[in-house]
């Protein structure tokens, strides 16, 4: 049977992708950011996931104000890097896993979560930057990501957005769905976005390191309590774009300890300010069999 072995949490700052693509990752400003992922790159080589269920938000690329699904699962065979206004990132096309994605959609919808099923879309930096941080950009000689990816887009751009509690409960349903798939697959679930930042208005540039680190503490030790945090606290304490952090609760809800298993094991934690105008957070949790 398929099994979720770990969850990964990371910011998906677009400037990080640009720094990698333009060869600026060794510059003094960027080097501390990328150093925080050195452990992660080695770890994921050893873990060798077959599939990554990657929770992210689209930035008005695949979806516009004309059509905004709250939760959308990619069930297609592949997804091209999106052109976000300056050309597509020079990274490989993402290969999907239609069989597992369709199974998850069937199971989760039957568990009363309404998903939009997407068979064709391009994926923006919200999905490709986390892949680059964890794997590095693949060389031209072997230009492909090392595993399949199921994109799962969450609306955290246009209000109303889903609550942290709703996201946490959805993670539980996703875990149930993956564990019932009848292929032997090593699956990881990733939550991306955040941490604290605001891109506009009088508070543009807001970063709240204390709140971010308390969020990481509670994500590890008190995820159910963290799921009760209301939207207004995210906006007040972490900025208007800090609401992206509810997506981390989907990944956290899919871990075994939430369903009565052993405590999730933290194997890596990283926090850095700034990267562009954002706080960068990163965490890896492993399930303990």
VOBA-1610 file (N, C-alpha, C; in pm, whole numbers, padded with zeros to 5 digits, always signed):
BEGIN
Unk+00083-00119+00000Unk+00000+00000+00000Unk+00087+00125+00000Unk+00032+00233-00052Unk+00104+00361-00047Unk+00109+00410+00097Unk+00212+00488+00128Unk+00228+00536+00265Unk+00297+00671+00264Unk+00245+00763+00346Unk+00311+00891+00367Unk+00423+00870+00468Unk+00545+00896+00428Unk+00660+00876+00516Unk+00708+01004+00582Unk+00677+01118+00522Unk+00728+01244+00576Unk+00647+01360+00522Unk+00655+01471+00593Unk+00599+01598+00544Unk+00710+01702+00542Unk+00703+01787+00442Unk+00803+01893+00422Unk+00729+02026+00414Unk+00784+02126+00480Unk+00723+02259+00484Unk+00828+02360+00441Unk+00790+02448+00349Unk+00887+02547+00303Unk+00818+02667+00241Unk+00882+02781+00254Unk+00840+02901+00181Unk+00862+02880+00031Unk+00791+02958-00050Unk+00808+02945-00196Unk+00831+03082-00262Unk+00920+03159-00204Unk+00947+03295-00248Unk+00991+03298-00395Unk+00926+03378-00482Unk+00964+03378-00623Unk+01107+03424-00647Unk+01157+03517-00564Unk+01294+03566-00582Unk+01397+03455-00559Unk+01361+03354-00480Unk+01452+03241-00461Unk+01472+03167-00593Unk+01363+03145-00665Unk+01375+03081-00795Unk+01458+03163-00891Unk+01438+03295-00890Unk+01516+03381-00978Unk+01664+03377-00943Unk+01695+03376-00812Unk+01836+03369-00770Unk+01901+03240-00818Unk+01830+03130-00808Unk+01883+03002-00858Unk+01901+03006-01009Unk+01800+03052-01078Unk+01801+03049-01225Unk+01909+03139-01283Unk+01941+03248-01211Unk+02040+03344-01260Unk+02178+03320-01200Unk+02195+03211-01128Unk+02325+03176-01072Unk+02371+03266-00958Unk+02276+03321-00882Unk+02311+03412-00773Unk+02308+03344-00636Unk+02293+03212-00633Unk+02275+03142-00506Unk+02399+03147-00417Unk+02516+03177-00472Unk+02639+03186-00392Unk+02669+03330-00347Unk+02588+03424-00390Unk+02611+03562-00349Unk+02584+03576-00199Unk+02652+03672-00131Unk+02641+03684+00015Unk+02497+03697+00064Unk+02413+03767-00011Unk+02275+03785+00034Unk+02199+03652+00034Unk+02222+03571-00071Unk+02143+03450-00090Unk+02204+03325-00027Unk+02335+03325-00008Unk+02400+03202+00039Unk+02341+03148+00170Unk+02310+03232+00270Unk+02251+03177+00393Unk+02115+03111+00371Unk+02038+03161+00275Unk+01909+03100+00246Unk+01927+02958+00195Unk+02012+02944+00094Unk+02029+02812+00033Unk+02103+02715+00124Unk+02188+02767+00211Unk+02258+02680+00306Unk+02160+02609+00399Unk+02046+02673+00424Unk+01945+02612+00510Unk+01880+02489+00450Unk+01904+02464+00321Unk+01846+02349+00253Unk+01952+02243+00219Unk+02076+02264+00262Unk+02180+02165+00232Unk+02146+02029+00293Unk+02105+02029+00419Unk+02065+01903+00484Unk+01950+01839+00408Unk+01854+01921+00368Unk+01732+01869+00304Unk+01763+01800+00171Unk+01856+01856+00096Unk+01891+01796-00032Unk+01952+01657-00012Unk+02036+01642+00089Unk+02094+01511+00116Unk+01988+01415+00170Unk+01903+01467+00258Unk+01797+01385+00318Unk+01705+01328+00211Unk+01663+01411+00115Unk+01566+01363+00018Unk+01629+01267-00083Unk+01760+01279-00104Unk+01829+01179-00186Unk+01822+01041-00122Unk+01832+01039+00010Unk+01827+00912+00082Unk+01685+00859+00096Unk+01588+00949+00108Unk+01449+00907+00127Unk+01384+00860-00004Unk+01423+00917-00116Unk+01379+00878-00250Unk+01226+00863-00260Unk+01152+00972-00247Unk+01006+00960-00263Unk+00968+00919-00404Unk+00862+00840-00415Unk+00807+00807-00547Unk+00714+00918-00595Unk+00639+00975-00500Unk+00540+01079-00533Unk+00545+01186-00424Unk+00534+01312-00466Unk+00516+01423-00373Unk+00377+01482-00396Unk+00299+01487-00291Unk+00170+01556-00294Unk+00199+01697-00247Unk+00198+01794-00340Unk+00253+01925-00313Unk+00142+02030-00303Unk+00120+02079-00182Unk+00018+02179-00153Unk+00079+02317-00173Unk+00018+02397-00258Unk+00072+02530-00291Unk-00044+02619-00330Unk-00016+02746-00355Unk-00120+02832-00411Unk-00076+02889-00545Unk-00170+02891-00634Unk-00149+02953-00765Unk-00155+03105-00749Unk-00069+03176-00822Unk-00059+03322-00812Unk-00119+03386-00937Unk-00249+03359-00959Unk-00321+03413-01075Unk-00257+03373-01207Unk-00209+03248-01211Unk-00147+03195-01332Unk-00239+03093-01398Unk-00265+02983-01331Unk-00359+02883-01383Unk-00503+02928-01361Unk-00525+03002-01253Unk-00659+03049-01219Unk-00656+03202-01210Unk-00767+03263-01247Unk-00779+03408-01239Unk-00901+03442-01154Unk-00931+03570-01144Unk-01050+03610-01069Unk-01179+03562-01137Unk-01167+03513-01260Unk-01284+03457-01328Unk-01323+03321-01273Unk-01225+03249-01217Unk-01251+03113-01169Unk-01151+03082-01057Unk-01202+03070-00935Unk-01114+03052-00819Unk-01161+02932-00737Unk-01106+02813-00762Unk-01142+02698-00679Unk-01077+02710-00541Unk-01149+02668-00439Unk-01091+02668-00304Unk-00983+02561-00293Unk-01013+02440-00341Unk-00917+02331-00344Unk-00919+02268-00482Unk-00803+02254-00547Unk-00796+02197-00680Unk-00685+02094-00686Unk-00717+01973-00730Unk-00617+01866-00741Unk-00583+01841-00887Unk-00455+01835-00917Unk-00409+01807-01052Unk-00410+01657-01077Unk-00488+01614-01174Unk-00497+01472-01207Unk-00438+01441-01345Unk-00366+01538-01402Unk-00309+01520-01534Unk-00177+01443-01532Unk-00125+01418-01651Unk+00000+01343-01665Unk+00122+01431-01651Unk+00109+01561-01683Unk+00224+01651-01672Unk+00178+01795-01665Unk+00269+01881-01615Unk+00238+02022-01593Unk+00361+02104-01629Unk+00345+02195-01724Unk+00457+02277-01770Unk+00480+02395-01675Unk+00605+02440-01662Unk+00630+02562-01585Unk+00559+02681-01649Unk+00496+02762-01567Unk+00415+02873-01617Unk+00501+02994-01653Unk+00453+03072-01746Unk+00510+03203-01776Unk+00439+03304-01686Unk+00511+03358-01588Unk+00451+03452-01493Unk+00479+03598-01531Unk+00514+03619-01657Unk+00535+03754-01705Unk+00676+03782-01752Unk+00769+03692-01721Unk+00908+03709-01764Unk+00962+03578-01822Unk+00869+03495-01871Unk+00906+03367-01930Unk+00902+03255-01827Unk+00881+03131-01872Unk+00879+03018-01779Unk+01016+02998-01713Unk+01015+02951-01589Unk+01142+02915-01525Unk+01209+02803-01605Unk+01344+02802-01612Unk+01414+02698-01687Unk+01427+02569-01606Unk+01313+02512-01571Unk+01309+02389-01492Unk+01225+02287-01567Unk+01238+02158-01532Unk+01167+02055-01609Unk+01016+02063-01595Unk+00948+02006-01692Unk+00805+01981-01682Unk+00780+01884-01566Unk+00678+01912-01488Unk+00643+01826-01375Unk+00563+01707-01426Unk+00606+01588-01387Unk+00534+01466-01423Unk+00436+01431-01311Unk+00309+01415-01346Unk+00208+01386-01247Unk+00196+01238-01218Unk+00098+01203-01138Unk+00065+01062-01110Unk-00087+01051-01117Unk-00141+01040-01239Unk-00287+01044-01256Unk-00362+00939-01177Unk-00305+00819-01164Unk-00377+00711-01095Unk-00396+00743-00946Unk-00286+00784-00880Unk-00298+00817-00738Unk-00382+00943-00719Unk-00364+01042-00806Unk-00441+01166-00794Unk-00591+01139-00807Unk-00630+01056-00903Unk-00772+01023-00920Unk-00825+00947-00800Unk-00744+00860-00745Unk-00785+00785-00626Unk-00806+00879-00507Unk-00714+00974-00490Unk-00728+01071-00381Unk-00853+01154-00400Unk-00877+01199-00522Unk-00996+01279-00549Unk-01123+01202-00515Unk-01129+01078-00558Unk-01246+00994-00529Unk-01267+00980-00378Unk-01160+00947-00307Unk-01171+00922-00163Unk-01206+01049-00087Unk-01137+01160-00118Unk-01157+01283-00043Unk-01295+01343-00070Unk-01343+01335-00195Unk-01476+01385-00226Unk-01582+01301-00155Unk-01560+01171-00147Unk-01653+01085-00074Unk-01648+01112+00077Unk-01541+01172+00123Unk-01532+01215+00263Unk-01584+01358+00282Unk-01656+01407+00182Unk-01731+01533+00190Unk-01647+01659+00176Unk-01529+01648+00114Unk-01453+01767+00076Unk-01470+01789-00074Unk-01511+01909-00110Unk-01533+01940-00251Unk-01402+01983-00316Unk-01355+01906-00412Unk-01233+01937-00485Unk-01267+01970-00630Unk-01192+02062-00687Unk-01196+02085-00831Unk-01090+01997-00895Unk-01128+01920-00994Unk-01037+01828-01063Unk-00982+01899-01187Unk-00850+01906-01195Unk-00784+01980-01303Unk-00696+01882-01381Unk-00730+01863-01508Unk-00655+01772-01592Unk-00544+01842-01671Unk-00551+01975-01679Unk-00448+02048-01755Unk-00429+02186-01693Unk-00306+02218-01658Unk-00272+02352-01609Unk-00121+02366-01607Unk-00076+02491-01611Unk+00065+02521-01589Unk+00085+02550-01440Unk+00205+02529-01391Unk+00233+02548-01249Unk+00337+02659-01232Unk+00312+02748-01136Unk+00399+02863-01119Unk+00501+02842-01008Unk+00563+02952-00961Unk+00672+02941-00865Unk+00627+02879-00733Unk+00497+02887-00703Unk+00449+02827-00580Unk+00480+02679-00571Unk+00486+02614-00686Unk+00518+02471-00691Unk+00663+02444-00731Unk+00717+02522-00826Unk+00850+02488-00877Unk+00963+02532-00784Unk+00944+02643-00709Unk+01051+02686-00618Unk+01076+02584-00507Unk+00973+02528-00441Unk+01001+02423-00343Unk+01076+02303-00402Unk+01042+02264-00524Unk+01115+02153-00587Unk+01262+02190-00606Unk+01288+02313-00649Unk+01427+02356-00669Unk+01502+02362-00537Unk+01436+02406-00430Unk+01503+02414-00300Unk+01541+02275-00248Unk+01455+02178-00270Unk+01479+02045-00215Unk+01568+01958-00305Unk+01559+01977-00436Unk+01633+01892-00529Unk+01747+01966-00600Unk+01745+02099-00596Unk+01832+02175-00685Unk+01773+02173-00825Unk+01815+02265-00909Unk+01768+02263-01048Unk+01839+02151-01123Unk+01765+02057-01183Unk+01830+01945-01253Unk+01919+01993-01369Unk+02031+01927-01390Unk+02121+01965-01500Unk+02060+01930-01634Unk+02105+01996-01738Unk+02054+01970-01873Unk+02077+01826-01915Unk+02183+01764-01862Unk+02214+01625-01900Unk+02112+01526-01845Unk+02038+01565-01742Unk+01935+01478-01683Unk+01820+01568-01640Unk+01754+01626-01740Unk+01660+01735-01716Unk+01521+01682-01681Unk+01507+01637-01558Unk+01378+01592-01508Unk+01380+01592-01356Unk+01262+01613-01297Unk+01251+01599-01153Unk+01259+01451-01117Unk+01314+01416-01000Unk+01339+01276-00969Unk+01218+01195-00925Unk+01099+01256-00920Unk+00981+01180-00879Unk+00856+01247-00937Unk+00745+01179-00925Unk+00617+01234-00969Unk+00567+01335-00867Unk+00485+01427-00912Unk+00429+01531-00826Unk+00280+01545-00854Unk+00200+01546-00748Unk+00058+01576-00759Unk+00036+01718-00709Unk+00004+01813-00797Unk-00020+01951-00752Unk-00156+01962-00681Unk-00158+02033-00571Unk-00282+02057-00499Unk-00289+02205-00465Unk-00369+02279-00541Unk-00374+02424-00529Unk-00484+02466-00432Unk-00449+02561-00346Unk-00542+02613-00245Unk-00558+02763-00267Unk-00680+02812-00262Unk-00702+02955-00275Unk-00670+03026-00145Unk-00558+03096-00142Unk-00526+03184-00029Unk-00497+03325-00081Unk-00551+03353-00199Unk-00527+03481-00265Unk-00649+03572-00257Unk-00765+03516-00283Unk-00889+03594-00286Unk-00982+03546-00176Unk-01023+03639-00089Unk-01115+03601+00017Unk-01254+03572-00040Unk-01326+03472+00021Unk-01291+03399+00142Unk-01196+03282+00115Unk-01107+03257+00208Unk-01012+03147+00197Unk-01047+03042+00302Unk-01003+02917+00285Unk-01039+02814+00382Unk-00973+02837+00518Unk-01038+02793+00621Unk-00985+02807+00756Unk-00871+02708+00781Unk-00790+02739+00880Unk-00686+02645+00920Unk-00745+02512+00963Unk-00856+02515+01033Unk-00920+02390+01078Unk-00966+02308+00959Unk-01025+02374+00859Unk-01069+02302+00739Unk-00951+02237+00669Unk-00841+02310+00660Unk-00721+02256+00596Unk-00666+02137+00674Unk-00663+02148+00805Unk-00613+02040+00891Unk-00699+01914+00874Unk-00829+01931+00873Unk-00918+01816+00854Unk-00903+01756+00715Unk-00881+01841+00615Unk-00857+01791+00480Unk-00732+01705+00476Unk-00627+01746+00548Unk-00506+01665+00554Unk-00535+01524+00605Unk-00622+01513+00703Unk-00658+01381+00755Unk-00723+01295+00646Unk-00809+01357+00567Unk-00876+01283+00459Unk-00777+01243+00351Unk-00678+01328+00324Unk-00576+01295+00225Unk-00491+01177+00273Unk-00455+01177+00401Unk-00379+01064+00456Unk-00456+00934+00438Unk-00584+00935+00472Unk-00668+00817+00457Unk-00671+00769+00312Unk-00683+00865+00220Unk-00689+00830+00078Unk-00559+00765+00031Unk-00447+00826+00066Unk-00317+00774+00021Unk-00292+00637+00081Unk-00324+00619+00207Unk-00300+00490+00272Unk-00386+00378+00217Unk-00489+00411+00142Unk-00577+00308+00085Unk-00547+00280-00062Unk-00443+00342-00116Unk-00406+00319-00256Unk-00323+00191-00265Unk-00357+00103-00359Unk-00301-00033-00359Unk-00174-00049-00441Unk-00089+00054-00441Unk+00045+00040-00496Unk+00146+00073-00386Unk+00259+00008-00389Unk+00363+00030-00289Unk+00440+00156-00327Unk+00400+00269-00268Unk+00460+00398-00302Unk+00505+00470-00177Unk+00624+00530-00186Unk+00674+00620-00081Unk+00627+00760-00117Unk+00534+00812-00038Unk+00472+00941-00066Unk+00514+01042+00040Unk+00549+01161-00003Unk+00569+01273+00087Unk+00460+01377+00060Unk+00420+01449+00164Unk+00326+01558+00147Unk+00394+01687+00189Unk+00387+01787+00104Unk+00454+01915+00128Unk+00351+02025+00144Unk+00376+02111+00242Unk+00298+02234+00257Unk+00389+02352+00229Unk+00347+02443+00143Unk+00437+02550+00100Unk+00370+02687+00117Unk+00451+02792+00104Unk+00404+02929+00119Unk+00453+02992+00248Unk+00422+03121+00266Unk+00465+03189+00389Unk+00616+03204+00397Unk+00677+03246+00506Unk+00606+03269+00630Unk+00552+03412+00632Unk+00574+03486+00741Unk+00515+03619+00750Unk+00564+03709+00637Unk+00471+03776+00572Unk+00504+03879+00474Unk+00378+03951+00428Unk+00398+04073+00385Unk+00290+04152+00327Unk+00348+04229+00209Unk+00278+04225+00098Unk+00332+04279-00026Unk+00277+04416-00063Unk+00179+04467+00010Unk+00117+04593-00030Unk+00065+04667+00092Unk+00029+04792+00070Unk-00034+04872+00174Unk+00066+04930+00273Unk+00013+04988+00380Unk+00097+05056+00478Unk+00191+04962+00551Unk+00157+04835+00558Unk+00242+04738+00629Unk+00328+04656+00533Unk+00343+04698+00410Unk+00428+04625+00315Unk+00567+04607+00373Unk+00618+04484+00362Unk+00749+04453+00418Unk+00744+04396+00558Unk+00624+04380+00615Unk+00611+04325+00750Unk+00671+04186+00760Unk+00752+04163+00863Unk+00803+04031+00898Unk+00796+04019+01050Unk+00739+03909+01099Unk+00721+03886+01241Unk+00790+03755+01279Unk+00919+03763+01309Unk+00998+03643+01336Unk+00949+03568+01459Unk+00909+03641+01564Unk+00862+03574+01685Unk+00738+03491+01657Unk+00644+03550+01586Unk+00521+03476+01555Unk+00551+03356+01465Unk+00638+03375+01367Unk+00674+03266+01277Unk+00732+03147+01355Unk+00821+03174+01447Unk+00884+03065+01521Unk+00788+02999+01618Unk+00695+03076+01673Unk+00590+03012+01754Unk+00503+02922+01667Unk+00478+02966+01544Unk+00401+02882+01451Unk+00474+02749+01427Unk+00605+02755+01404Unk+00682+02633+01383Unk+00679+02544+01507Unk+00692+02604+01625Unk+00684+02526+01750Unk+00552+02451+01759Unk+00444+02523+01734Unk+00311+02462+01747Unk+00282+02363+01634Unk+00338+02388+01516Unk+00319+02294+01406Unk+00376+02158+01445Unk+00485+02158+01520Unk+00546+02033+01565Unk+00466+01971+01679Unk+00437+02050+01783Unk+00389+01992+01909Unk+00240+02009+01935Unk+00175+02102+01866Unk+00033+02129+01893Unk-00041+02162+01764Unk-00039+02072+01666Unk-00102+02106+01538Unk-00253+02124+01548Unk-00319+02047+01633Unk-00465+02062+01646Unk-00500+02198+01704Unk-00422+02243+01802Unk-00446+02376+01858Unk-00415+02485+01757Unk-00308+02466+01680Unk-00271+02564+01578Unk-00380+02576+01473Unk-00448+02466+01445Unk-00554+02467+01344Unk-00672+02555+01385Unk-00682+02589+01511Unk-00792+02673+01560Unk-00764+02823+01546Unk-00641+02859+01508Unk-00607+03001+01495Unk-00693+03065+01386Unk-00761+03175+01415Unk-00849+03237+01316Unk-00772+03317+01212Unk-00839+03343+01100Unk-00777+03419+00991Unk-00723+03553+01038Unk-00797+03621+01123Unk-00758+03755+01161Unk-00622+03757+01230Unk-00587+03648+01302Unk-00455+03645+01366Unk-00344+03633+01262Unk-00364+03549+01161Unk-00265+03539+01054Unk-00241+03676+00991Unk-00349+03746+00958Unk-00337+03874+00890Unk-00273+03978+00982Unk-00318+03982+01107Unk-00265+04081+01202Unk-00118+04057+01233Unk-00082+03932+01259Unk+00052+03900+01307Unk+00151+03866+01196Unk+00103+03806+01087Unk+00193+03757+00982Unk+00174+03829+00849Unk+00087+03930+00844Unk+00068+04003+00720Unk-00037+03940+00631Unk-00079+04014+00531Unk-00188+03967+00445Unk-00151+03839+00370Unk-00025+03824+00332Unk+00017+03702+00263Unk+00058+03591+00360Unk+00065+03621+00488Unk+00095+03517+00586Unk-00014+03411+00594Unk-00132+03442+00540Unk-00241+03345+00539Unk-00204+03219+00460Unk-00101+03228+00376Unk-00055+03109+00303Unk-00020+02994+00398Unk+00010+03025+00523Unk+00052+02921+00617Unk-00058+02821+00648Unk-00184+02852+00618Unk-00287+02749+00642Unk-00261+02626+00556Unk-00188+02643+00445Unk-00158+02528+00359Unk-00065+02429+00428Unk+00018+02478+00521Unk+00105+02388+00596Unk+00022+02294+00682Unk-00097+02338+00723Unk-00182+02255+00808Unk-00242+02138+00732Unk-00253+02148+00600Unk-00297+02031+00522Unk-00192+01921+00533Unk-00066+01958+00511Unk+00041+01859+00522Unk+00050+01803+00664Unk+00036+01891+00764Unk+00048+01844+00903Unk-00066+01751+00941Unk-00186+01777+00890Unk-00300+01692+00919Unk-00288+01553+00861Unk-00199+01537+00763Unk-00181+01406+00698Unk-00079+01317+00768Unk-00020+01366+00877Unk+00081+01286+00947Unk+00014+01185+01042Unk+00086+01076+01069Unk+00028+00964+01142Unk-00005+00997+01287Unk+00072+01087+01350Unk+00045+01115+01491Unk-00092+01178+01510Unk-00140+01250+01410Unk-00271+01312+01418Unk-00381+01206+01424Unk-00353+01089+01368Unk-00449+00979+01367Unk-00419+00878+01477Unk-00341+00918+01578Unk-00314+00830+01691Unk-00183+00756+01686Unk-00099+00784+01587Unk+00031+00719+01576Unk+00135+00782+01666Unk+00258+00738+01651Unk+00368+00793+01729Unk+00393+00939+01690Unk+00452+01019+01780Unk+00478+01159+01748Unk+00563+01174+01622Unk+00531+01274+01541Unk+00612+01303+01423Unk+00752+01345+01468Unk+00852+01300+01395Unk+00992+01325+01432Unk+01048+01442+01353Unk+01082+01554+01419Unk+01147+01664+01347Unk+01292+01625+01313Unk+01328+01636+01187Unk+01465+01603+01147Unk+01542+01725+01096Unk+01471+01834+01066Unk+01541+01955+01021Unk+01448+02073+01037Unk+01505+02184+01084Unk+01429+02309+01099Unk+01520+02425+01064Unk+01464+02520+00989Unk+01543+02633+00942Unk+01454+02756+00933Unk+01510+02871+00973Unk+01437+02997+00963Unk+01538+03106+00931Unk+01502+03194+00838Unk+01596+03299+00796Unk+01519+03424+00753Unk+01573+03539+00790Unk+01520+03669+00748Unk+01636+03755+00701Unk+01621+03824+00588Unk+01510+03814+00494Unk+01551+03738+00369Unk+01454+03705+00287Unk+01477+03660+00150Unk+01378+03738+00065Unk+01426+03836-00008Unk+01339+03935-00070Unk+01270+04009+00045Unk+01138+04012+00048Unk+01069+04081+00158Unk+00989+03982+00243Unk+01045+03864+00262Unk+00973+03754+00325Unk+01062+03682+00426Unk+01000+03630+00530Unk+01069+03537+00619Unk+01062+03398+00558Unk+01174+03326+00556Unk+01179+03191+00501Unk+01177+03091+00615Unk+01081+03000+00611Unk+01073+02892+00708Unk+01079+02758+00639Unk+01134+02659+00709Unk+01150+02525+00651Unk+01152+02422+00764Unk+01081+02313+00744Unk+01073+02208+00846Unk+01052+02074+00776Unk+01114+01970+00829Unk+01091+01834+00782Unk+01047+01750+00900Unk+00936+01679+00886Unk+00887+01588+00988Unk+00876+01448+00927Unk+00921+01349+01000Unk+00909+01211+00955Unk+00805+01137+01038Unk+00729+01049+00972Unk+00645+00955+01045Unk+00731+00847+01107Unk+00697+00806+01228Unk+00767+00696+01294Unk+00678+00573+01290Unk+00724+00469+01220Unk+00644+00347+01204Unk+00631+00279+01340
//
